[in-house]
Amino acid sequence: MINKNFNLNEGIRENEIRLVGEEESVVVKTNEALNRAREEGLDLVMISPTAKPPVCKIMDYNKFLYEQSKKEKEAKKNQKVVDIKEIRLRPNIEEHDIQIKANNAKKFLSSENKVKVSIRFRGRQNNYTHLGNKVFDVFISKLEDAAIIEKSPKLEGNNMIMILAPKK
């Protein structure tokens, strides 16, 4: 987010400020700094209001905002969004079905997505959560070359959840 809430020119209510420039950093009266900014046809912008004394700079405010927005757009462009894909298993799933689900997980992992693997226990199955651990062990063994375990299997209510991330 671009911070457009900089105090500038007459909005600066401090008596003394630290004026920073290319080579200098001096403490001056606010009126003196304002006069210097007007002579140059620029704005006096408060960069750091929490410092003692507050730090200000003489610059073209609109150009400063434009450069800030360009930096923000560039940062957004370089940002990588990681999706979390979910694969649901059952405690009494067959071997072939696990293989199919593992192949789907490999596709997700190869496209740099994380995979959330979950097993839902219903009714009496809640008494046999150790079956879920066995299913996860088989599932992980099929993905050893493509994934690392980011969050190990954990029982949360009726669901057992594990998160896998792609190997680098």
C-alpha positions as CSV (number, residue, x, y, z in Angstrom):
1,M,0.0,0.0,0.0
2,I,1.2,3.5,-0.8
3,N,1.4,5.7,2.2
4,K,-0.2,9.0,1.1
5,N,-0.4,10.3,4.6
6,F,2.8,12.2,4.7
7,N,2.7,15.6,6.3
8,L,4.0,18.3,4.0
9,N,4.6,22.0,3.8
10,E,2.2,23.8,6.2
11,G,0.9,20.5,7.6
12,I,4.2,20.1,9.6
13,R,3.5,21.5,13.1
14,E,6.9,20.9,14.7
15,N,9.2,23.9,15.6
16,E,12.4,22.1,14.7
17,I,13.0,19.4,12.1
18,R,16.0,17.4,10.8
19,L,16.4,18.3,7.2
20,V,18.1,15.6,5.1
21,G,19.5,16.1,1.7
22,E,22.0,14.5,-0.7
23,E,25.0,15.3,1.5
24,E,23.7,17.1,4.5
25,S,21.6,16.4,7.6
26,V,21.0,19.4,9.7
27,V,18.5,20.5,12.4
28,V,16.7,23.7,11.4
29,K,13.6,25.7,12.2
30,T,10.5,24.5,10.2
31,N,9.9,28.0,8.7
32,E,13.5,28.1,7.4
33,A,13.1,24.7,5.8
34,L,9.7,25.8,4.3
35,N,11.3,28.9,2.8
36,R,14.2,26.9,1.3
37,A,11.6,24.4,-0.3
38,R,9.6,27.3,-1.8
39,E,12.7,28.8,-3.3
40,E,13.5,25.6,-5.0
41,G,9.8,25.1,-6.1
42,L,9.5,21.8,-4.2
43,D,7.7,20.4,-1.2
44,L,8.9,19.9,2.4
45,V,7.8,16.3,3.2
46,M,8.0,14.7,6.7
47,I,9.6,11.3,6.1
48,S,9.8,10.0,9.7
49,P,7.4,11.7,12.1
50,T,8.4,9.5,15.1
51,A,12.0,10.6,15.2
52,K,13.2,13.3,17.5
53,P,13.4,15.8,15.9
54,P,11.2,14.6,13.0
55,V,13.0,13.9,9.7
56,C,12.0,15.9,6.6
57,K,13.2,16.2,3.1
58,I,12.8,18.7,0.3
59,M,11.4,16.9,-2.8
60,D,8.7,16.9,-5.5
61,Y,5.9,15.2,-3.6
62,N,4.0,14.0,-6.7
63,K,7.1,12.5,-8.2
64,F,7.8,10.8,-4.9
65,L,4.3,9.2,-4.9
66,Y,4.7,8.1,-8.5
67,E,8.0,6.4,-7.7
68,Q,6.5,4.7,-4.7
69,S,3.6,3.4,-6.8
70,K,6.1,2.0,-9.4
71,K,8.1,0.2,-6.6
72,E,4.8,-1.3,-5.3
73,K,3.8,-2.5,-8.7
74,E,7.2,-4.0,-9.3
75,A,7.0,-5.8,-5.9
76,K,3.6,-7.2,-6.8
77,K,4.9,-8.4,-10.1
78,N,7.7,-10.4,-8.5
79,Q,5.4,-11.9,-5.9
80,K,4.7,-15.6,-6.1
81,V,1.3,-16.7,-5.0
82,V,1.3,-20.2,-3.6
83,D,-2.0,-22.1,-3.7
84,I,-2.9,-24.9,-1.4
85,K,-4.6,-27.8,-3.2
86,E,-6.5,-30.3,-1.1
87,I,-6.6,-34.1,-1.5
88,R,-9.1,-36.0,0.6
89,L,-8.5,-39.6,1.6
90,R,-10.5,-42.2,3.6
91,P,-9.2,-44.4,6.3
92,N,-10.1,-47.6,4.4
93,I,-8.9,-46.5,1.0
94,E,-7.5,-49.1,-1.5
95,E,-3.9,-49.1,-2.7
96,H,-4.8,-48.2,-6.3
97,D,-6.8,-45.2,-5.2
98,I,-3.9,-44.0,-3.1
99,Q,-1.7,-44.2,-6.2
100,I,-4.1,-42.1,-8.2
101,K,-4.4,-39.5,-5.5
102,A,-0.5,-39.5,-5.2
103,N,-0.2,-38.9,-9.0
104,N,-2.6,-35.9,-8.6
105,A,-0.6,-34.6,-5.7
106,K,2.6,-34.9,-7.9
107,K,0.9,-32.7,-10.5
108,F,0.1,-30.1,-7.9
109,L,3.5,-30.2,-6.4
110,S,5.2,-29.9,-9.8
111,S,3.3,-26.7,-10.5
112,E,4.8,-25.3,-7.2
113,N,1.6,-25.6,-5.2
114,K,1.3,-26.9,-1.7
115,V,-0.9,-29.9,-1.0
116,K,-3.2,-30.4,2.0
117,V,-3.9,-34.1,2.5
118,S,-6.9,-34.8,4.8
119,I,-8.6,-37.9,6.1
120,R,-12.1,-37.6,7.6
121,F,-13.2,-40.1,10.2
122,R,-16.9,-40.7,10.5
123,G,-18.7,-42.5,13.3
124,R,-16.9,-45.6,14.5
125,Q,-13.8,-44.7,12.4
126,N,-12.9,-42.1,15.1
127,N,-11.7,-45.1,17.3
128,Y,-9.3,-46.2,14.5
129,T,-7.2,-43.1,13.9
130,H,-4.1,-45.3,13.7
131,L,-5.4,-46.4,10.2
132,G,-5.1,-42.8,9.1
133,N,-1.5,-42.8,10.1
134,K,-0.9,-45.9,8.0
135,V,-2.7,-44.3,5.0
136,F,-0.5,-41.2,5.4
137,D,2.7,-43.4,5.5
138,V,1.7,-45.1,2.3
139,F,0.8,-41.8,0.6
140,I,4.1,-40.2,1.7
141,S,6.1,-43.2,0.5
142,K,4.6,-42.6,-3.0
143,L,5.7,-38.9,-3.0
144,E,9.2,-39.2,-1.5
145,D,10.8,-37.8,-4.6
146,A,8.5,-34.9,-5.1
147,A,7.5,-33.6,-1.7
148,I,8.6,-32.7,1.8
149,I,6.3,-32.7,4.8
150,E,5.7,-29.1,5.9
151,K,3.2,-30.0,8.6
152,S,3.2,-33.6,10.0
153,P,-0.1,-35.5,10.3
154,K,-2.2,-34.2,13.1
155,L,-5.7,-35.0,14.3
156,E,-8.0,-32.0,14.4
157,G,-11.5,-33.0,15.4
158,N,-12.7,-35.6,13.0
159,N,-10.1,-34.8,10.4
160,M,-6.4,-35.8,10.2
161,I,-4.5,-33.2,8.3
162,M,-1.0,-33.1,6.7
163,I,0.6,-30.4,4.5
164,L,3.1,-31.2,1.8
165,A,5.4,-28.7,0.0
166,P,7.3,-29.2,-3.2
167,K,11.0,-30.2,-3.0
168,K,13.3,-27.5,-4.2
